[in-house]
């Protein structure tokens, strides 16, 4: 008996990148994914959170998702689509359309709820995966982004976020073990930051209590595969079967060299434990490139002129370009005009020009960079805290991130 599923996450539908929407890139990704579904006919598609970029997504972003689900069901009617909410999503919003999702063999788990006995409603979090004959071949343990208010205060085991997370995992895995038959697989899908994993600068920090990253010790050995979302770089975490699929498109310049992909997972339950897992990375074709030029001011214009030529008629298909130049001398007042004149016509979208001091360019420290972009809340807090003469240690930063995350969530919910 075997089960086959696709693992993907962090679509961030509706994202705006320097005021440019990404609808064109997302549409090409979804069309490509439909081709893979049609060819391989998996039992399930797992989307491990951050489906949308904001909790109140534009109608165009919602339309992209629902049109995809409609098309996927048409070409693979037996495939189940299972989604969880990430920290960018509104869990309540993605659950509101449950009757619609059910028509297309799809299910969304957005929040952790409690049952009539004031315990975690574990039944909602355990979703059976069926084969074409309707037999259960796997159970998916679905854990959306865990907000402190949803999981604490339940009993003596949930007095704080850290203990509540541990208790929830223990209870859910115990329930899954009780339901599992020998021929069935156990798959856990979660949106979280795991200890030892590599991050990028486009990921909104997740802070739960005073612990940002979770331990893989939460996952019992009985779990055959852990499908993670939140971090955009594809990677395994400590074990072969614990993986981030990564985002399907680069969401910042720090991600431009990531191998964006969807994971094709096959589990042969009848095989020995170390031989039952087969993982194939399916590279997502890049439709729009993110290009960074870093040059000395004296050679900058020549480097811009040397960029590949070729007109791209569709504005949304043109490549994103970021320019960094090193110089100790002030730039000419018409530098941007010179750059725009040197750029190959109708091929690039120039997003940013920033200066790095020549003397410190090799170190590439934040102090060496001059950028006209507005400061982030983290930048402002760090400056004020240090100007007051206080030490900016790890505990202070974690507390600030906790407050920032709660404020962002409250703002997102009000806007939703």
N, C-alpha and C positions, 0 to 999 in steps of 0.2 A: 504494500500500500504506500503510495507517495502523494505528496501535496506540492503544488507549484503555485508560487505567488510572486508578484512584483512588489518591491519595496521602494517607495519614493517619499519625499517630504519637502517641506519648505518651498512650495511653489510661489508664495507671495504674489498671488494674482492681484493686479491693481497697483503694483508698485510704481512710484514715480522716482526717476533717477535724475537728479539735477533738473527737475521740472519736465522731464521727458517720460512719457508713459512707456511701459514695456509690453503693451498688448500684442504687438506684432511678434515679438520673440516668444511670448507665452503661447500664442496661437500656433506657431510652428512647432513648439515643443509638444503641445497636446495632439496635433495632427500626427507627429512622429510616434507618440505613445500609442495612439490608436492603431497604427500600423503594427506595432509590436504585439499588442493585445490580439489583433486579428490573426497574426501569424502563429503565436504561441499558445493562445487560449488558456491563460492561467486560471486556477480556481479562484484566486482573489487578487485584488489590487489594494495594497495598504498605503495610505497617505498619512504619514506620521506628524501631522500638525503644521501650523502656519500655512494653511491653505490660502488665506488672504493676507494682504500686507497690513491691513488695519481692521479694527473691529467693526467699522461701519463701511464696508467696501462699496465702491461705485457699482452701479447697475451693470456696467459693461463687464466688470470682473465676475459678478455673480452669474451673468449670462454665459461667460466662458465656461465656468464650472458646470452649470446645469446642462449646457449643450454637449459638453464632453461626456457627462454621465449618460445622457440620452443616446449619443452615438456609440458609446462603449457597450451599452446594453444591447443595442441593435446588432453588433458584430460578435458579441460574446454573451449571450443571454444567461448562461449559467455562472458567469463570473460575478463574485460579490465584490463590491467596493466598500471598504471600511476606512473611515476617516476619524481622526481625533483632533480636538482643538489644540492649537499651540498658544504661546503667549501673545501672539499678534491677533489671534482670533477671538471672537465672542463665542464662548461655548454655548450660550443660550440661543444665539442667532443661528448657528449651524444645526442645532437640534430642532428649531422651529419648523423646518420644512420636512420633518420626518415622514409624513404621509406621501409627499412627492418622492422622496428618496426610495421609499419602499417599492414603488412602482418600477424602479430601475435596479432592484436588487442591491441597493446601497444603504448604508447605515452610518450615522455620525454620532460620536460620543463626545459631548462638549464639556460636561461638568460631572463632578462627583456628587451623587445624591444620597440621601438617607432614607431607609425604609420605615415602616410603621413602628418597628421596634427600636428606632433611633440608632441603628447600626448602618454601616456602609451598605448601600444597595449593590451587592456584588453581582447579582444576576444581570444587571444592565451592562456590566463591564466585561462579561464573558460572552463572547459571540461565537457561535458555531460556524465553521466553514464546511460546506458540503461539496460533494462531487456531483457529476452530471446526473447521477441516479438518485440524488437526494440523501445520500449517506453522509454522516458526519465524519470527516477525515482529519479535522484539526479544531482546536479551540484557540481563539485570539483573545488575549487578555488586554483590554484597551484602557490605557491610562492617559487621559489628556493632561495638559499642563495643570499641575497641582497648585491651586491657589490656597493660601493658608486658611482663609475663612471657610473653605469648603471641607477641610479635613481635620481641623483642630476642634477641641472641646467636646469630643464624642464620649470619651471615657477616660479612665486613668492612663490609658496607653497613648492618648493623643493630646497631651498637655501642651506640646509645642510642635512646630512643623516637622522637625527632624524625627521625633518619635512617631508622629502621625504617618509620615511617609513610610517608615519601616513597618508599622502596624498594618497599614493598607496593603503593602506588598505581601506581607505574611498571610493575611486573611484571604487575599485574592488568589494567591498561588495555592493555598490549602484548599480553597473551593474548587479550583481548576483540577487539582489532583483527584479530588473526590468524584468529579464528573468524567475524567479522562478514562478512556478504554485503551487497552494495550496497542491497538492499531491506529490510535489517534495522536497527532502531534500537538505540542503546546507552543504557541507563538505569543510573545509579549510585545506590544507596541506602546511606546512611551515618548513623550516630548519633554526632554530634560537635558541638563548639562552634566555629563559624567566626568568624574575625576580622571585626569590624564589625557583628556581629549583636547585637540587643537581647535582654537577659535579663530574667527575673522572679525574685522571691525564693523561688519554690517549686522551683527547679531545683537539684538536688544538684550542686555544682561538679564538673566534669570536669577533672582535671589530669593530663597525661601528661608525665613528665619535668618540665622547668621551663617548658613552653609549654602554656598552657591552651587557647588558640584556634588553630585551623588555618587555613591560607591556601587560598583558592579556586584558587590557582595549581596545586594538586595535581590539579585536574581538567583533563584534556586537552580541547582544542576538539572532539574527535571525540565527546564525550559529549553526547547530545541533551538529557538532563534529569538533574538531581541532586535526589533526594528525600531531604531531611534530616529527622532527628529530634533531639530533646533540648531545644531551646528552644521554649517554649510559645506564644510570640507568632508568628502567621503573618507571614512576611516573605520577601522575596527578598534575596539576598546578592550584591551587586555586579552580577550578571547576571540577566536575566529568567528563565533556565532553571535557576537554582540557588535552591531554595526550602525553607523550613520550612513545613509544613502547619499546625503549631501543634496544641495539645491540643484535644480535642472538648468538654471542659467546663472551666470555670475551676477551677484547683487551688489558688488562694490569692486573697486579696482584691486583690492587685496585678494580677490577671488578669481582674477582673470586667468590664472594659470592652473586652477583646480580642474581635475578631470571630471566634469559634470556628467552624471550618469543616473540610470535607474538599475537597481539590482534585481536580477532574475534568480529566485531562490527555489531550489528543489530539495525536498526532504523525503528520503526513503525510510519510512518508519521501520521496515523489516530489516534494515541493514544494521550492523554494529554501530554503536554510538559515534565512534570517530570516523565512520565512513558514510553516514547517512546524509551529510550536508554537502550540497553542490551549489556554488555561488558563481554566477556569471555577471560581470559588469557590462551593461549595455550603454556605450557612450552616446550622449545626446548631441546631435549636430549643432554646432554654433552658427547662428544666423547673423548675429551682430557682435563684432569684436570690441573689446575694451583695450585701447592702445595707450601706452604711456611713453612719452619722450622725455628723457632726462639728458640735458646737454649743457655744456658751457655756453654762456651767452654769445661768445664769439662764433660758435659753430651751429647755433640753434636754427637759424633760418635755413641753412643748407640741409640740416636734418629734416626740417619740415618739408622742404621741396623734394626730398628723396623718398617721401612716403609713396606707397603704391598709388597709381592713378586709376581712373575709371569711374565714370559717373554712375551714381545710384539714384534712380528717379524717385523712389519711395523714401521720403524723409525718415520714416520710422525704421528703415532698413540700413540707414547710414551708420557707420561705426562711431563709437564714442572715443573722444580723444582728450587726454589730459597732458599738459605740458609743465615740466619742471625745469628751470634753468638755474645754473650756478653762477654767481657773480658777487664780487665785493663792491663793484661800482654800481651806481644807480642806472637803471635801464633807460633806454630812450623813451621819450614820452609817447611815441607812436608805435611802441613795440607790438601791441595787440593788432594794430592795423597792418604792420609788416608781416606778422604771422598769418593773418587772414588772407593777405595777398599771396603769400607763398603756398598756402594750402591747396592741394588738388581740388578742383571745383566739384561741388555737389557729391562728396564722398564721405565727409566726416562731420560730426557734431562736436565742436570745440566746447568743452565743459568748463575747463579751469586752466588758468595760467598762474603758477606760483613760483616764487623765488627762494633759492637756498643759498646761504652765504658760502662763498668759495672755500673759506678757511675751514669750515666745519662740515662740508658736504660729504666727506668720506665717512663721517660718523652718523650722519642722517638723524641727528637728535631732534626732538620737537622744537628745541630752542633755535635750531639753525634754519627753520622753515618759516617763511612769511606767506601768509595765506589770508585772503580777504573774506573767506567764509566766516559766518557768525560763529561765536564760541558755543560749544555745547553746554548743557547744564553741568556736566562733570568738570569741564574746563573752568567754569565760573566758580564752582564750589572749591576746587583745588586752589585757585588763585586767592580767594577770600580767606580760606582756612590757613594757608601758608602765610599770607600777609598779616594775619592776626598773631602769628608766631607759634601756632600749634603744630604738633607733629602729625603728619598725614600717614598713619599706619594702616595696616590691613583691616583692622576692626572698624575704624572710622569709615573707610571706603565701603565696607560691606553694609554698614548701617545706612550710609547715604544712598547706596544702590537700592536698599530695601525701601526707603522712603520714596525714591524716585520711581521705582516700579509700581508702588501702590498709587502714587499720584497719577502716573500715566494710565493705569488701569481705570481709576475713577474718572479721569478725563475722557478716555475712550468710551466708557459706558454711558457718560452723559451725552456725548456726541452721537452714540448709537441710538 
